[in-house]
């Protein structure tokens, strides 16, 4: 068997040996990172992160790596764990639609934590992130769709490969130890879909980030893995339920880029809800609607949308998968950002009142991701608007400016409004940073 | 669905609520721990452990938990990682034959690391270990044999459940958070058979130990998991290839004890070789044979034994799975301990010379685990000896004294001969220790 027949060998050579990354890919990397910083900073002070920092902080204290949107620091493995969790906490981060991987959280978090501790450049960070995300999504392609369908939380299980590859690149590892790092990652790949609605989800995602660092550091120190740890008969893909997609998944490395298919959410709720919100916002703006005028709201969509409808809304999690809540806040406030999906918004009386006026109706023929919203007004008028491709979809991607605004809003929520413009400006010019530590200071909350 | 229908709920109630452990089970726990300490101390200074400590030590420095057989200390998660690795490094530790789990390494290591940091009693350690090992083996039963056959390294994948349960017990968690700890473990279960012949194996085993601590600490701090994280449709057992054995695996909790089926190796090599060594030792002793008298050695056994035979021996790993090497050292030295499986022994000229005289012959009708060794002597005599159940098998278990001698020899190899008697004596009376820290000091190597 030739070395180049092994998946890990090919990926290792690609990660270690790719020098000229296309400008378009580097730019998409920055878009992913701007979105990542906003999400992570926005959720940095969430209760789930507080708990995590209390537990991990008992061990990693005195570290050099920033926790985004928090005042504390930890060692790189623990900081990567926490930052991956905060970025992915609300599933408000990015989505590689083919695999449903949230690519950036488990890959950017370890790269940034290690880069900060070692004072690496912005260019090194950007390249490591882009290459790691590429590995993560391609490994995901190889085992999709059966992997997620069996119960593997693919953001966690494939995230660790991306994290290992990215940190290996950042450390400057040659092809062979990078191959070993990927193989070591195979013995750490974990996370189940059953746990998605609980805090245990965070542990899977955070572990992927942390374990990628460990895989790369151990490979750097001489630890080896089996040549076919990913694809072998008793390796990761076969054990986890089969993966015969390696051929296509490994094709056109360096010419086809999975990261270019990354998508970003304009609203912190289930992606199938986004067309509903777009339609409500359009109706509100075009017709100058205020809530008092609305007698009834009818939402139409296919079964995938309706599956999430008609739930009682008692908390934030319910709100994020409720058609009624999404329509109500968009119509009431003209926006659907993080503030509209807090516990306070979920329990708000005005919101609840408007939610009760919303009915969801199956329109089986409508395409996935589309929605029609019809308003019956108190004066007897009926207004309707259909959205076929929601903002943030591949057909209607968020612009750079949209991403800047989204991250700015999240930083504002986190009490870091003053740092938003300087931080985001520096992220758009990330390759000019000579030492990541300066940039990272802008992400820290100063309120204990 | 009733709470008691969930696997995690039943295991959580068992772990948190079992007070009177049978004396026989507690004694088997001590046997497992004596064996664990010997193995871990014996391998503490192995190169694989040095590397691991160099990498992990960059982060966990200043910790309070002893690394067995080493001069350094780390925080509990990292110490648990390292000690689980050293205990299992040579597969010289224990074996739960039904699942082929090495039960003690991933469970005892986290219990000891946390107990030492918190100054807990010997009784608390013993009970936590026994209950954790029980959970580990029962979860293993539920998914065996298909789990290992698919490529999951069951010591790592099930070890994390045992580690989580044991640490939860040590922390005094009530049934519900113990249930959550097991569910959080489900999102961290990892390790593949493909990597077994490499250092990546260590990462799987060490991670299980470390992640069990994290699962228990996070559950203590309020992190929740899905009720059916282990057995649900999208949970761990189904994702990893199915497990329909929960009924039998959960039966007779507290009356049937898997730990009573634990076995211990007298020789640091493949378990199928043990009967070969026993037969050689018997022939040598009974007939006063010296190597010069031997013209030829013929080993007979079934296909499982022969599968490992006729390999070239270039290093320690080869030696441990070589019929020829095992027969040669037993005949030459009258022992087959750790010193007979070092790199020096593998390359020794006298050993190599005797290895060349050994032929392995298939005897398909012989039972698993049996071997016949026949010696053709220079004077024309032919001597033969058959062993049906090797020392250390369930039919011929190592005695407490055997285990003491094994651990004593390992500690001698590690330069800790003077501490062996006091340490092992205290382990046999573990329930009398009021603070684990005293005992742990005896395990430390003072040579940097």
Interface residues (C-beta under 8 A of the other chain):
Chain A: X48 X51 X52 X54 X55 X56 X58 X59 X60 X62 X63 X75 X76 X77 X78 X150 X151 X152 X153 X156 X180 X183 X184 X186 X187 X188 X189 X190 X191 X192 X193 X194 X195 X196 X197 X198 X199 X200 X201 X202 X203 X204 X207 X211 X214 X215 X217 X218 X221 X222 X223 X224 X225 X226 X228 X229 X232 X233 X234 X235 X236 X238 X239 X240 X241
Chain B: X48 X51 X52 X54 X55 X56 X58 X59 X60 X62 X63 X75 X76 X77 X78 X150 X151 X152 X153 X156 X180 X183 X184 X186 X187 X188 X189 X190 X191 X192 X193 X194 X195 X196 X197 X198 X199 X200 X201 X202 X203 X204 X207 X211 X214 X215 X217 X218 X221 X222 X223 X224 X225 X226 X228 X229 X232 X233 X234 X235 X236 X238 X239 X240 X241
